[in-house]
Amino acid sequence: MTQAEARLKEVISFLKNKDIVLGYRKLMDYVIDTQDLDLYREVIT
């Protein structure tokens, strides 16, 4: 499992456990770390 897959799995686990705020924050951290502007735009809209 790559580091990206592990981080996304972590995000999914937070969302499944209804911890939406932390899951969203972890997702934003992941997207910011990728430096993919299109992905960032998609997440915030």
RABELRA-V122622 format. One record per residue. N is the residue number from 1. RES is the residue in one small letter. PHI is phi in whole degrees, 0 to 359 (* if undefined). PSI is psi as a letter, one per 30 degrees, with the letter a starting at -180 (999 if undefined). NEAR is the number of other C-alpha atoms within 12 Angstrom. Layout:
BEGIN
n=N res=RES phi=PHI psi=PSI near=NEAR
n=N res=RES phi=PHI psi=PSI near=NEAR
END
This chain:
BEGIN
n=1 res=m phi=* psi=k near=8
n=2 res=t phi=282 psi=l near=8
n=3 res=q phi=296 psi=e near=12
n=4 res=a phi=297 psi=e near=17
n=5 res=e phi=297 psi=e near=13
n=6 res=a phi=295 psi=e near=15
n=7 res=r phi=292 psi=e near=23
n=8 res=l phi=293 psi=e near=23
n=9 res=k phi=297 psi=e near=19
n=10 res=e phi=297 psi=e near=23
n=11 res=v phi=301 psi=e near=27
n=12 res=i phi=300 psi=e near=21
n=13 res=s phi=295 psi=e near=19
n=14 res=f phi=296 psi=e near=20
n=15 res=l phi=294 psi=e near=19
n=16 res=k phi=296 psi=e near=15
n=17 res=n phi=272 psi=g near=13
n=18 res=k phi=65 psi=g near=13
n=19 res=d phi=265 psi=i near=16
n=20 res=i phi=296 psi=e near=16
n=21 res=v phi=297 psi=e near=15
n=22 res=l phi=292 psi=e near=19
n=23 res=g phi=299 psi=e near=23
n=24 res=y phi=294 psi=e near=23
n=25 res=r phi=296 psi=e near=22
n=26 res=k phi=296 psi=e near=26
n=27 res=l phi=296 psi=e near=31
n=28 res=m phi=297 psi=e near=25
n=29 res=d phi=301 psi=e near=22
n=30 res=y phi=298 psi=e near=25
n=31 res=v phi=296 psi=e near=24
n=32 res=i phi=298 psi=e near=19
n=33 res=d phi=295 psi=f near=16
n=34 res=t phi=286 psi=f near=16
n=35 res=q phi=57 psi=h near=13
n=36 res=d phi=261 psi=j near=15
n=37 res=l phi=299 psi=e near=14
n=38 res=d phi=295 psi=e near=13
n=39 res=l phi=296 psi=e near=18
n=40 res=y phi=301 psi=e near=18
n=41 res=r phi=300 psi=e near=13
n=42 res=e phi=295 psi=e near=13
n=43 res=v phi=290 psi=e near=18
n=44 res=i phi=277 psi=f near=14
n=45 res=t phi=259 psi=999 near=7
END
